[in-house]
Amino acid sequence: MSGPGTGERRLAGQSVVVLGGTAGIGLETARRAHEAGADLIVTARDPDRLSRVGRELGARTFAFDLNDADQLARFFTTLPGQVDHVLVSGAGPRYLPFAELDIGTIRHGVERIVLSVQIAQLAKAALRPTGSLLLIGGTGGRRPSAGPLISAVTAALPALVRSLALELAPARVNLIAPGFVDTPLSATLLGDGLDERREQLRATLPIQRVVGPADVAALAVDLMTNTAVTGATFDIDGGQQLVEG
Ligand SMILES: NC(=O)c1ccc[n+]([C@@H]2O[C@H](COP(=O)([O-])OP(=O)(O)OC[C@H]3O[C@@H](n4cnc5c(N)ncnc54)[C@H](OP(=O)(O)O)[C@@H]3O)[C@@H](O)[C@H]2O)c1
């Protein structure tokens, strides 16, 4: 027996837009939302991967770069009426040493905030009043050693989400803050060091296992369906920030 918002088909009749939904956290959230009965709209840049995911999940798909403000705005105009939930996965900030930051990478880092505000403005018109906007930040940038740019952007996102929750009300706005998640992005960033990193996390994390994209997806769908939660930041890092300096 399951109550409202907890049943297996708890997104039945609802539409979910996943911006950056062909890999990692976005893909697993799209899969979980599909299992929960949602109609899906999935975006990413690579059209081949996008059409594979479209076929797998019966999703409508749109190929464009989230960092292109015009294409992003155009995408929102093509939506078939109001939607229920928007998840922004997709492009994240790059961890670069302070000395290696040039003006382009600094601007790109700050763009994360610009993009989030632009999406929130577009989502305000696109979301049903009962809907939600979900952003993804991270816990890694809370360490000052992550560098000034990532630290500043990471600190800004919870404040941004609290304020957006008022601007978009009664629709809800929340932030998921993962630590290490075992996704294609992590594999690309770590290269040959991936297995060693997984081992290290299994040995040191309080949960004694590595957090995967399905863990984050489960939280994302919970936040879409729990209509009491807004303006909140949810850490999901297996306790990583409790044990790492
Ligand atoms: N993995 C982690 O450990 C971790 C930790 C904390 C936070 N995060 C954040 O979580 C989010 C998702 O990360 P992930 O690990 O799931 O990444 P991922 O495995 O690389 O998947 C990213 C998805 O977004 C799409 N995408 C990437 N850049 C895009 C762009 N500019 N425009 C449109 N679509 C884009 C990708 O497809 P295309 O390449 O075809 O566009 C893919 O579908 C990111 O914001 C990341 O910073 C990840």
The ligand as an SDF file (V2000), in Angstrom:
LIG
                    3D

 48 52  0  0  0  0  0  0  0  0999 V2000
   29.5990   12.9970  -11.2860 N   0  0  0  0  0  0  0  0  0  0  0  0
   29.8810   13.6180  -10.1740 C   0  0  0  0  0  0  0  0  0  0  0  0
   30.7070   13.1450   -9.3500 O   0  0  0  0  0  0  0  0  0  0  0  0
   29.1940   14.9130   -9.8410 C   0  0  0  0  0  0  0  0  0  0  0  0
   29.3600   15.4490   -8.5450 C   0  0  0  0  0  0  0  0  0  0  0  0
   28.7450   16.6460   -8.2280 C   0  0  0  0  0  0  0  0  0  0  0  0
   28.0100   17.3140   -9.1680 C   0  0  0  0  0  0  0  0  0  0  0  0
   27.8640   16.7940  -10.4230 N   0  0  0  0  0  0  0  0  0  0  0  0
   27.0880   17.5520  -11.3980 C   0  0  0  0  0  0  0  0  0  0  0  0
   25.9880   16.7860  -11.8540 O   0  0  0  0  0  0  0  0  0  0  0  0
   25.6960   17.1520  -13.2070 C   0  0  0  0  0  0  0  0  0  0  0  0
   25.6530   15.8780  -14.0570 C   0  0  0  0  0  0  0  0  0  0  0  0
   26.8940   15.2220  -13.9440 O   0  0  0  0  0  0  0  0  0  0  0  0
   27.1210   13.7500  -14.5120 P   0  0  0  0  0  0  0  0  0  0  0  0
   28.2760   13.2050  -13.7480 O   0  0  0  0  0  0  0  0  0  0  0  0
   25.8580   13.0200  -14.5780 O   0  0  0  0  0  0  0  0  0  0  0  0
   27.6280   14.1130  -16.0080 O   0  0  0  0  0  0  0  0  0  0  0  0
   27.7400   13.1790  -17.3310 P   0  0  0  0  0  0  0  0  0  0  0  0
   27.8280   11.7580  -16.9440 O   0  0  0  0  0  0  0  0  0  0  0  0
   28.8370   13.7780  -18.1330 O   0  0  0  0  0  0  0  0  0  0  0  0
   26.3290   13.4540  -18.0880 O   0  0  0  0  0  0  0  0  0  0  0  0
   26.0760   14.7630  -18.5110 C   0  0  0  0  0  0  0  0  0  0  0  0
   24.8470   14.7960  -19.4070 C   0  0  0  0  0  0  0  0  0  0  0  0
   24.5760   16.1540  -19.7410 O   0  0  0  0  0  0  0  0  0  0  0  0
   24.7720   16.3750  -21.1370 C   0  0  0  0  0  0  0  0  0  0  0  0
   25.4900   17.6560  -21.2710 N   0  0  0  0  0  0  0  0  0  0  0  0
   26.7400   17.9350  -20.8480 C   0  0  0  0  0  0  0  0  0  0  0  0
   27.0710   19.1790  -21.1790 N   0  0  0  0  0  0  0  0  0  0  0  0
   26.0010   19.7190  -21.8290 C   0  0  0  0  0  0  0  0  0  0  0  0
   25.7430   20.9610  -22.4390 C   0  0  0  0  0  0  0  0  0  0  0  0
   26.6610   21.9360  -22.4480 N   0  0  0  0  0  0  0  0  0  0  0  0
   24.5420   21.1610  -23.0150 N   0  0  0  0  0  0  0  0  0  0  0  0
   23.6110   20.1770  -23.0310 C   0  0  0  0  0  0  0  0  0  0  0  0
   23.7940   18.9810  -22.4710 N   0  0  0  0  0  0  0  0  0  0  0  0
   24.9840   18.7500  -21.8750 C   0  0  0  0  0  0  0  0  0  0  0  0
   25.5580   15.1700  -21.6260 C   0  0  0  0  0  0  0  0  0  0  0  0
   25.2870   14.8430  -22.9950 O   0  0  0  0  0  0  0  0  0  0  0  0
   26.1180   15.5540  -24.2010 P   0  0  0  0  0  0  0  0  0  0  0  0
   27.5660   15.4260  -23.8460 O   0  0  0  0  0  0  0  0  0  0  0  0
   25.6990   14.8030  -25.4190 O   0  0  0  0  0  0  0  0  0  0  0  0
   25.6760   16.9740  -24.2380 O   0  0  0  0  0  0  0  0  0  0  0  0
   25.0080   14.0750  -20.7220 C   0  0  0  0  0  0  0  0  0  0  0  0
   23.7500   13.6670  -21.1750 O   0  0  0  0  0  0  0  0  0  0  0  0
   26.7930   18.1320  -13.6430 C   0  0  0  0  0  0  0  0  0  0  0  0
   26.3080   19.4280  -13.4960 O   0  0  0  0  0  0  0  0  0  0  0  0
   27.9020   17.8630  -12.6370 C   0  0  0  0  0  0  0  0  0  0  0  0
   28.7300   18.9840  -12.4390 O   0  0  0  0  0  0  0  0  0  0  0  0
   28.4300   15.5910  -10.7890 C   0  0  0  0  0  0  0  0  0  0  0  0
  1  2  1  0
  2  3  2  0
  2  4  1  0
  4  5  1  0
  4 48  2  0
  5  6  2  0
  6  7  1  0
  7  8  2  0
  8  9  1  0
  8 48  1  0
  9 10  1  0
  9 46  1  0
 10 11  1  0
 11 12  1  0
 11 44  1  0
 12 13  1  0
 13 14  1  0
 14 15  2  0
 14 16  1  0
 14 17  1  0
 17 18  1  0
 18 19  2  0
 18 20  1  0
 18 21  1  0
 21 22  1  0
 22 23  1  0
 23 24  1  0
 23 42  1  0
 24 25  1  0
 25 26  1  0
 25 36  1  0
 26 27  1  0
 26 35  1  0
 27 28  2  0
 28 29  1  0
 29 30  1  0
 29 35  2  0
 30 31  1  0
 30 32  2  0
 32 33  1  0
 33 34  2  0
 34 35  1  0
 36 37  1  0
 36 42  1  0
 37 38  1  0
 38 39  2  0
 38 40  1  0
 38 41  1  0
 42 43  1  0
 44 45  1  0
 44 46  1  0
 46 47  1  0
M  CHG  2   8   1  16  -1
M  END
$$$$
